[in-house]
C-alpha cells in the first residue's frame, strides 16, 4: 500500500524529498494527500477502510516486529484483493506519467 501510494504521488509530481520528509511511512497521510491534492479515488471501495485499519500498525512497525498486543484485521486474502485492485489502477497512472521520461 505504501509503495503504491507513493508511486501515485511521485507520478503526480511529488518530489522524492517531500515523500520522505512529509509522508514517510504514513499510509493514511499518503492516501489523504493523494485524494485531496490529486483527486485520487481508489478502484476498490474497501480501500479507505483498509487504510484506516492498517495505518497505525504499519506506522509503528507492528508487522515487522512481534508485538504482544492483539488486534483483529481482515483476512489476508481480502486485504490482498483490495490492495491488488487499487495497485492495478495506480499502475496505469504511473506508467502513463513515467512513459514520457
C-alpha positions as CSV (number, residue, x, y, z in Angstrom):
1,X,0.0,0.0,0.0
2,X,2.7,2.4,1.0
3,X,4.7,1.9,-2.2
4,X,1.7,2.0,-4.5
5,X,0.5,5.3,-2.9
6,X,4.0,6.8,-3.1
7,X,4.3,5.7,-6.7
8,X,1.0,7.5,-7.4
9,X,2.2,10.6,-5.6
10,X,5.6,10.6,-7.4
11,X,3.8,10.2,-10.8
12,X,1.7,13.1,-9.8
13,X,4.7,15.3,-9.3
14,X,5.5,15.0,-5.6
15,X,9.3,15.1,-5.1
16,X,11.2,12.3,-3.5
17,X,12.3,14.7,-0.8
18,X,8.7,15.5,0.1
19,X,7.7,11.8,0.1
20,X,10.5,11.0,2.6
21,X,10.2,14.1,4.8
22,X,6.5,14.6,4.9
23,X,4.8,11.3,4.1
24,X,7.4,8.9,5.4
25,X,5.7,5.5,6.2
26,X,2.3,7.0,7.0
27,X,0.0,5.3,4.5
28,X,-3.0,7.2,5.9
29,X,-1.3,10.5,5.2
30,X,-0.2,9.3,1.7
31,X,-3.8,8.3,0.9
32,X,-5.3,11.6,2.1
33,X,-2.6,13.6,0.2
34,X,-3.4,11.7,-3.0
35,X,-7.1,12.2,-2.5
36,X,-7.0,15.9,-1.6
37,X,-4.3,17.1,-3.8
38,X,-4.7,15.0,-6.9
39,X,-8.3,13.7,-6.7
40,X,-7.2,10.0,-6.2
41,X,-10.2,7.7,-5.9
42,X,-9.4,4.1,-5.0
43,X,-10.6,1.4,-7.5
44,X,-11.9,-0.7,-4.6
45,X,-14.4,1.0,-2.3
46,X,-13.0,-1.0,0.6
47,X,-9.5,0.6,0.2
48,X,-10.2,3.6,2.6
49,X,-11.4,1.3,5.3
50,X,-8.3,-1.0,4.9
51,X,-6.0,2.0,5.1
52,X,-7.7,3.0,8.3
53,X,-7.2,-0.5,9.7
54,X,-3.6,-1.0,8.7
55,X,-2.2,2.6,9.1
56,X,-1.5,2.6,12.8
57,X,0.1,-0.9,12.7
58,X,2.2,0.0,9.7
59,X,3.3,3.2,11.3
60,X,4.5,1.6,14.5
61,X,6.1,-1.4,12.6
62,X,3.8,-3.9,14.3
63,X,4.1,-6.1,11.2
64,X,7.9,-6.0,11.2
65,X,8.5,-6.7,14.9
66,X,6.5,-9.0,17.0
67,X,4.2,-7.1,19.4
68,X,2.3,-8.7,22.3
69,X,-0.9,-6.7,21.5
70,X,-3.7,-8.5,19.9
71,X,-5.7,-6.9,17.0
72,X,-8.2,-8.1,14.5
73,X,-7.7,-7.4,10.9
74,X,-9.4,-8.5,7.7
75,X,-8.4,-11.9,6.3
76,X,-5.1,-11.6,4.3
77,X,-6.8,-12.8,1.1
78,X,-9.3,-9.9,1.3
79,X,-6.7,-7.4,2.1
80,X,-4.6,-8.6,-0.8
81,X,-7.5,-8.4,-3.2
82,X,-8.3,-4.8,-2.1
83,X,-4.6,-3.8,-2.4
84,X,-4.3,-5.5,-5.8
85,X,-7.4,-3.8,-7.2
86,X,-6.1,-0.4,-6.2
87,X,-2.5,-1.1,-7.2
88,X,-3.6,-2.1,-10.7
89,X,-5.3,1.2,-11.1
90,X,-2.3,3.1,-9.8
91,X,-0.1,1.2,-12.2
92,X,-1.9,2.6,-15.1
93,X,-1.4,6.2,-13.8
94,X,2.2,5.6,-13.0
95,X,3.0,4.0,-16.4
96,X,1.2,6.9,-18.2
97,X,3.1,9.6,-16.3
98,X,6.5,8.0,-16.5
99,X,6.3,6.8,-20.1
100,X,7.5,10.2,-21.3
101,X,10.8,10.0,-19.4
